[in-house]
Amino acid sequence: MAENSINSGGPPALAYLVSQYPAVSHTFILREIQQLRRIGIAIRTASVKSPAASPHGFTQTELDEVAATFYVQARGPLRILLDHATCLGRRPLAYLSGLLLTFRLAGLDLKATLYHVIYFSEAVTVGEWMRRNKLRHLHVHFANAASTAALLLTKTHGLPYSMTVHGPDEFYDTEFYHLREKVEGAAFICCISRFCRSQLMKTGSPDNWEKMEVCPLGVDPEVFQPRPIAAGNDLHILCIGRLTPAKGQAVLLAAVAKLIERGRRVHCDLVGDGPDRNALERQAARMRIGGNVTFHGAVNQDRIGDLLACAGVFALPSFAEGVPVSLMEAMAMEIPCISTTVAGIPELIESGKEGILVSPSDPDLLAAAIETLIDDPELRLRLARAGRRKIIENYNLGINTERLAAIFERRRAVQARPAAAGRAAR
């Protein structure tokens, strides 16, 4: 895909690198980028993989992003080889330094070496794209493969990078994700919660703590506004998330089965797709609740609002999380929420005030929490209204993106001062 030219004038554009962009499971990145652009931050996007549409196709907004994004894998082998030759010719020592770091990170594992050589290749291609387009800073979301490429890019091209860290996977296996090296190599780090920052602080020297800024994600409360709940006899329990073990949908199905046994009229809507779908469908059939469960699969963002409008309760019984945007969306729409006491979720929901939190893995506790909301409409209303207030005050996309923009501007200004001093000395 063609590369767009940089608009003349104004500060240099900021590069965003994402493993796959746009992707239906990471719409919050698209929203963040669009909001940053609205407030005057120039953003150029790069994606390692081709974009991923939902089964319903791309929205127009996503199509616009696809047209403007640089896709590494789409560049093709010959042009990627040319990128390597160019980098090696211009910066031979830096290129070799990046290659040495690649093998050091991989260790003696052959499979890991293969993957890290791929990350190195991606780093060189992204670095050359940044050089051609006069991009001076790279930002990545997640401490995953894209951030490994960013770490290597600092060696090959001498360009700084920052990252937004979500967790929790990288907190469980810091060596596999090279979390210590990424924290040390980053110019600064945006943590989506205080819990996230604590886990990064745990990984290394206090010398790096100053790099870590808490900057929560957010949703637009003007887009996610309360709607009248659709009429119906059954209470609809909505859960949005990838169908993976970490999201705990199996616990939710077990809770639904218990509620039906007690004569409660409930229906569970599971939105999302993933490797657990077949197992969850078999579980629903085995528990004889198939008629009370709908698997919607992955859906576009423009359908999420309609599904939320039908929900009487939003449940996310996760075993591991960052701070789920899906919970923020439900809270903004004044849907009472039930989730678990893991990771950063208690920062979003104070149990009994903005929602109900239960211990993870326990279908009895989850079923009891749902029954509490069924039997106490005044509590449902109070939690729902408090949840929306929490979003407006603390997880508002516009306000939090302004905070992120201020971090970018302040941190990049600090980076620019040594470079300017060096030019003046010469």
Buried (B, 14 or more C-beta within 10 A) or exposed (E): EEBEEBEEEEBBBBBBBBBBBBBBBBBBBBBBBBBBEEEEBBBBBBBBBBBBBBEEEBBEBBBEBBEBBBBBEEBEEEEBEBBBEBBBEEBEEBBEBBBEBBBEBBEEEEEBBEBBBBBBBBBBBBBBBBBEBEBBBBBBBBBBBBBBBBBBBBBBBEBBBBBBBBBBBBBEEBEEBBBBBBBBBBBBBBBBBEBBBEBBBEBBEEEBEEBBBBBBBBBBBEBBEBBEBEEEEEBBBBBBBBBBBBBBBBBBBBBBBBBBEEEBEBBBBBBBBBEBBEEBBEBBEEBEBBEBBBBBBBBBBEEBBEBBBBBBBBBBBBBBBBBBBBBBBBBBBBBBBBBBEBBBBBBBBEBEEBBBBBEBEBBEBBBBBBBBBBEEEEBBEBBBBBBBBBBBEBBBBBBBBBBBBEBBBEBBEEBBEEEEEEEEEE
